[in-house]
Amino acid sequence: MFDKELIKLSTDSLQNARNNGFVIATAESCTGGLIAGLFTEIAGSSDVFDRGFVTYSNEAKNELINVPMDIIIKHGAVSPETAHKMAEGVISNSNANISISVTGIAGPTGGSDDKPVGLVYIGISNKKTNETQIFKNIFKGNRSDVRVATIRKALELMNESING
């Protein structure tokens, strides 16, 4: 299902989290649970990966991880503000001390001048440093390309946060 490069990156990411005492949880919109699926593809991941929330709808973002509806209405589901609340909501609703949130427009439709197809916000919330960072990305390619690029970048950013 996942290519060898992503499996290696995921395996290395899990080991990095394990070595540094981190437990991971995710909130995914545009990737639809693929990051969680990638982690659970690795045998033995249960000691480091706690849970994944697939929050594709606005209601799911609100009900499962407490993203306020006024944030979504004011800024949109694809916004740095929503990604920030998603990342923090994962920490509050799990046993994790590091989280990944992703929200974006994978395409091929749904983009606009302000929010083009390929726009993805990735949030990393690190409970140990009490810091949540949001990263804006514009990925090129088709829907699959955008989703895979999102996964790769999210894992890289999580590793950077773990390593300080």
C-alpha positions in Angstrom: 0.0 0.0 0.0 2.8 2.5 1.0 6.0 2.7 -0.9 9.3 1.7 0.6 10.5 5.3 1.1 7.4 6.2 3.2 7.7 3.0 5.2 11.3 3.8 6.0 10.5 7.3 7.0 7.6 6.1 9.2 9.8 3.4 10.8 12.6 6.0 11.5 10.0 8.5 12.8 8.6 5.9 15.2 12.0 4.9 16.4 12.9 8.6 16.9 9.8 9.1 19.0 10.5 5.9 21.0 14.1 6.9 21.6 13.0 10.4 22.9 10.0 9.3 25.0 7.3 10.6 22.7 3.8 9.2 22.1 2.2 10.3 18.8 -1.4 11.1 17.8 -2.8 12.6 14.6 -5.7 14.7 13.3 -6.1 14.3 9.6 -8.4 16.0 7.1 -7.0 16.0 3.6 -5.0 12.8 4.2 -8.0 10.9 5.5 -6.1 8.8 8.0 -3.2 7.9 5.8 -0.6 9.1 8.4 -2.2 6.9 11.1 -2.4 4.1 8.6 1.3 4.5 7.7 2.3 4.3 11.4 0.1 1.2 12.0 1.6 -0.5 9.0 4.8 -0.8 11.1 4.8 -3.8 13.5 5.3 -2.7 17.1 4.0 0.9 16.6 1.5 0.6 19.4 4.0 1.6 22.0 4.5 5.0 20.3 1.4 5.6 18.3 -1.7 6.3 20.5 -4.5 7.2 18.0 -5.6 9.0 14.9 -8.6 11.2 14.4 -10.0 11.5 10.8 -11.6 14.9 11.0 -12.6 15.3 7.4 -15.8 17.3 8.1 -16.0 20.5 10.1 -18.4 18.8 12.6 -15.7 16.1 13.2 -13.1 18.7 13.9 -15.4 20.3 16.4 -16.9 17.2 18.0 -13.8 15.0 18.2 -10.9 17.4 18.9 -12.7 20.6 20.0 -11.9 22.9 17.2 -14.3 25.8 17.8 -16.9 26.3 15.0 -16.3 30.1 15.1 -12.6 29.5 14.1 -13.7 27.3 11.2 -16.4 29.8 10.1 -14.2 32.8 10.4 -11.0 31.4 8.9 -12.1 28.3 7.1 -11.3 24.6 7.6 -8.1 25.1 5.6 -6.3 27.8 7.7 -3.4 28.1 10.1 -5.9 28.8 12.9 -7.8 25.6 12.3 -4.5 23.5 11.9 -3.4 25.1 15.3 -6.6 24.1 17.1 -6.5 20.7 15.5 -3.0 20.0 16.7 -3.8 21.2 20.2 -7.1 19.3 20.3 -5.3 16.1 19.6 -3.1 16.6 22.6 -6.1 17.3 24.8 -8.0 14.3 23.6 -5.3 11.6 23.6 -2.4 10.2 25.6 0.1 11.8 23.1 2.7 14.3 23.9 3.3 15.2 20.2 0.7 15.6 17.5 0.4 16.1 13.8 -2.5 17.9 12.3 -3.1 18.3 8.5 -5.8 20.3 6.7 -5.6 21.2 3.1 -7.0 21.1 -0.4 -5.8 18.0 -2.2 -7.8 18.7 -5.4 -8.5 18.3 -8.1 -11.3 20.8 -7.2 -12.0 23.0 -4.2 -9.3 25.5 -4.7 -9.6 29.3 -5.0 -7.3 32.2 -5.7 -6.8 32.6 -1.9 -6.6 28.9 -1.2 -5.3 27.0 -4.2 -5.3 23.3 -4.8 -2.2 21.9 -3.0 -2.4 24.3 -0.1 -1.9 22.3 3.1 -1.3 23.5 6.7 0.6 21.1 8.9 0.5 21.5 12.7 2.9 20.0 15.2 2.1 20.3 18.8 4.8 19.3 21.2 3.7 19.0 24.8 7.2 18.7 26.2 8.2 22.1 24.8 4.6 23.5 25.2 4.8 24.7 21.6 2.5 24.4 18.6 3.9 25.3 15.2 2.0 25.7 11.9 3.6 25.2 8.5 2.1 26.4 5.3 2.8 24.3 2.2 1.8 24.4 -1.4 2.3 21.0 -3.0 2.2 20.3 -6.7 0.7 17.4 -8.6 -2.5 15.5 -8.5 -4.6 14.5 -5.5 -2.4 11.5 -4.7 0.8 13.6 -5.1 -0.5 16.2 -2.7 -1.5 13.7 -0.1 1.8 11.8 -0.2 3.8 15.0 -0.1 1.8 16.1 3.0 2.6 12.8 4.7 6.3 13.1 4.0 6.5 16.7 5.1 4.4 16.0 8.3 6.8 13.2 9.4 9.8 15.4 8.7 8.4 18.3 10.7 7.5 15.9 13.6 11.0 14.6 13.6 12.4 18.1 13.7 10.2 19.0 16.7 11.3 15.8 18.5 15.0 16.5 17.9 14.7 20.2 18.9 
